[in-house]
Amino acid sequence: MHEERELRVEVSDADIHLAKADWLAARDGGFPEIVVADAFEVYRRLISAQAQQLADEFRRLRS
């Protein structure tokens, strides 16, 4: 029997800043709408992942 292990990716503030810069560059650079939407989705997902990461750490410290 094998155990399932949780995949964990650490998202840094630098990751968030770079994703935001990429999204804004796409938005302001006249890129096609799908490219802008994809860049925003990456940015949004990184923010969400970092928020979950912070919440997990908060819960871990309170246990």
DOVEX-607086 format. One line per 8 residues: number of its first residue (from 0); their letters; for each residue z, y, x of N, C-alpha, C. Coordinates in nm, 3 decimals, padded with zeros to 5 digits. Example, Ala and Ser with C-alpha at 12.3 -4.5 7.8 and 13.67 -1.06 7.14 Angstrom:
<nodes>
0	as	00.780:-00.569:01.319:00.780:-00.450:01.230:00.780:-00.330:01.320; 00.708:-00.225:01.285:00.714:-00.106:01.367:00.787:00.003:01.290
</nodes>
This chain:
<nodes>
0	mheerelr	00.000:-00.118:00.085:00.000:00.000:00.000:00.000:00.124:00.089; -00.090:00.213:00.063:-00.095:00.333:00.145:-00.035:00.451:00.068; 00.018:00.544:00.142:00.078:00.662:00.081:-00.024:00.773:00.076; -00.023:00.849:-00.031:-00.106:00.968:-00.038:-00.029:01.082:00.025; -00.097:01.153:00.112:-00.033:01.268:00.175:-00.098:01.394:00.124; -00.017:01.495:00.110:-00.065:01.624:00.061:-00.139:01.697:00.172; -00.257:01.747:00.138:-00.332:01.829:00.232:-00.276:01.970:00.228; -00.242:02.023:00.342:-00.180:02.155:00.349:-00.259:02.243:00.443
8	vevsdadi	-00.297:02.358:00.395:-00.368:02.457:00.475:-00.284:02.584:00.474; -00.256:02.635:00.590:-00.179:02.759:00.599:-00.274:02.878:00.592; -00.248:02.970:00.501:-00.330:03.090:00.484:-00.252:03.208:00.541; -00.312:03.276:00.636:-00.244:03.390:00.700:-00.290:03.521:00.637; -00.215:03.626:00.666:-00.256:03.759:00.622:-00.393:03.794:00.680; -00.418:03.752:00.803:-00.548:03.779:00.866:-00.661:03.712:00.788; -00.637:03.591:00.739:-00.738:03.522:00.657:-00.770:03.604:00.532; -00.666:03.657:00.469:-00.683:03.739:00.348:-00.763:03.866:00.380
16	hlakadwl	-00.726:03.932:00.488:-00.794:04.056:00.526:-00.942:04.032:00.558; -00.971:03.923:00.629:-01.111:03.892:00.661:-01.192:03.859:00.536; -01.132:03.783:00.445:-01.202:03.749:00.321:-01.229:03.874:00.238; -01.132:03.965:00.236:-01.152:04.089:00.161:-01.263:04.172:00.224; -01.262:04.179:00.356:-01.367:04.255:00.426:-01.505:04.194:00.399; -01.514:04.062:00.399:-01.641:03.996:00.369:-01.688:04.027:00.227; -01.595:04.021:00.132:-01.629:04.050:-00.008:-01.677:04.195:-00.022; -01.602:04.288:00.035:-01.639:04.429:00.024:-01.772:04.458:00.093
24	aardggfp	-01.797:04.394:00.207:-01.924:04.412:00.277:-02.040:04.360:00.192; -02.019:04.247:00.127:-02.122:04.192:00.039:-02.144:04.284:-00.081; -02.035:04.329:-00.140:-02.043:04.416:-00.257:-02.111:04.548:-00.225; -02.074:04.608:-00.114:-02.126:04.740:-00.079:-02.256:04.734:00.000; -02.294:04.613:00.043:-02.412:04.599:00.126:-02.538:04.563:00.051; -02.530:04.562:-00.081:-02.649:04.532:-00.159:-02.687:04.386:-00.161; -02.593:04.298:-00.134:-02.621:04.155:-00.138:-02.643:04.111:-00.282; -02.710:03.999:-00.302:-02.730:03.948:-00.439:-02.595:03.924:-00.508
32	eivvadaf	-02.594:03.938:-00.638:-02.472:03.926:-00.717:-02.401:03.792:-00.694; -02.476:03.685:-00.676:-02.414:03.554:-00.655:-02.338:03.549:-00.522; -02.389:03.616:-00.421:-02.321:03.621:-00.291:-02.191:03.701:-00.304; -02.198:03.813:-00.376:-02.078:03.894:-00.399:-01.975:03.814:-00.477; -02.019:03.745:-00.581:-01.927:03.664:-00.664:-01.865:03.552:-00.581; -01.944:03.487:-00.498:-01.889:03.380:-00.414:-01.788:03.434:-00.314; -01.818:03.548:-00.254:-01.725:03.608:-00.158:-01.595:03.647:-00.227; -01.605:03.700:-00.348:-01.484:03.735:-00.422:-01.404:03.610:-00.456
40	evyrrlis	-01.472:03.503:-00.493:-01.402:03.379:-00.528:-01.326:03.322:-00.408; -01.384:03.330:-00.290:-01.314:03.287:-00.169:-01.189:03.373:-00.148; -01.205:03.502:-00.160:-01.092:03.595:-00.147:-00.982:03.563:-00.249; -01.021:03.544:-00.375:-00.925:03.514:-00.480:-00.851:03.383:-00.454; -00.924:03.282:-00.411:-00.862:03.151:-00.385:-00.766:03.157:-00.266; -00.800:03.234:-00.165:-00.709:03.248:-00.051:-00.581:03.319:-00.092; -00.592:03.422:-00.174:-00.473:03.491:-00.224:-00.386:03.393:-00.303; -00.448:03.316:-00.388:-00.374:03.218:-00.469:-00.307:03.113:-00.381
48	aqaqqlad	-00.379:03.064:-00.282:-00.322:02.963:-00.193:-00.205:03.020:-00.114; -00.218:03.144:-00.068:-00.107:03.204:00.006:00.014:03.226:-00.085; -00.010:03.266:-00.208:00.101:03.284:-00.302:00.173:03.152:-00.326; 00.097:03.044:-00.341:00.158:02.912:-00.358:00.236:02.871:-00.234; 00.180:02.898:-00.120:00.246:02.868:00.006:00.380:02.941:00.016; 00.382:03.070:-00.020:00.506:03.148:-00.016:00.608:03.095:-00.117; 00.560:03.058:-00.236:00.650:03.003:-00.338:00.710:02.871:-00.293; 00.628:02.785:-00.232:00.678:02.656:-00.181:00.784:02.678:-00.075
56	efrrlrs	00.760:02.772:00.015:00.857:02.801:00.120:00.986:02.857:00.062; 00.976:02.944:-00.036:01.093:03.001:-00.103:01.176:02.889:-00.167; 01.108:02.800:-00.240:01.180:02.688:-00.304:01.244:02.596:-00.199; 01.173:02.571:-00.091:01.226:02.486:00.015:01.354:02.545:00.074; 01.354:02.675:00.095:01.471:02.742:00.155:01.590:02.747:00.059; 01.562:02.746:-00.070:01.671:02.752:-00.169:01.730:02.616:-00.199; 01.667:02.510:-00.152:01.718:02.374:-00.180:01.832:02.336:-00.090
</nodes>
